[in-house]
Amino acid sequence: MVSFIGVRVVAAENASPTGPPNASQGTSHNADDVKPVESTSPGLPIGALVAIAGIMGATFSILQRAQRSTLGTEPVVALFSLRAARRQAYLSIISGVISALVIFCVFAGGMVQGALFPTFVNKFTYGTTVRFPMKLYDFFNSTGPQTHLDHGKLLVWCFIAGFAERFVPDMLDRFTSAAKK
């Protein structure tokens, strides 16, 4: 098992933890070897799903904000205020996507754990050459929730990250203050 920025990379069963697969290794493992955890999650493009969940959360937040701001005002005033807030709406959606991707990385890194949070696995296996650092494509292609239940938990948390604009920045502030202690 190799740890890279908090993401556990588990090699295939017959692979050496420090290099490419070794055909001479048998099925016996020492205490340092880790067997890969199989995923029962669907093979969906996880990066796109995370981004869409963040967009949906941010859009829902924008819609609620727009409904609250137009209550009790003249329709023309409400229309102009919504038009003026267009740039803020676009920035909120971009912020929602970034927050969803950050929360994905937090879960993939195992920085928070518990019954409410998804369990992640990494299906990255060593090829004939070991390439580090792991490419972003390989990270998103091989890292993901372990089960369908974990998939649902991840998407709900990504929606929440897009919806609550201060959720991810406040969480990162707590991580940095805990790291300073």
CORKAVEN-V826894 format. One line per field, one symbol per residue. burial: b if it has 9 or more other ideal C-beta (glycine too) atoms within 8 Angstrom, else e. A space follows every 50 residues. Layout:
burial=???
//
This chain:
burial=bbebeebebbbeeebbbeebbbeeeeeeeeeeeeebeebebeeeebbebb bebbbbbbbbbbeeebeebbeebeeeebeebbeebeeebeebbebbbbbb bbbbebbbbbeeeeeebbbbbbbbbbeeeeeeebeeebbbebbbbbbbeb bebbbbbbbbbbbebebbeebbeebeeeeee
//
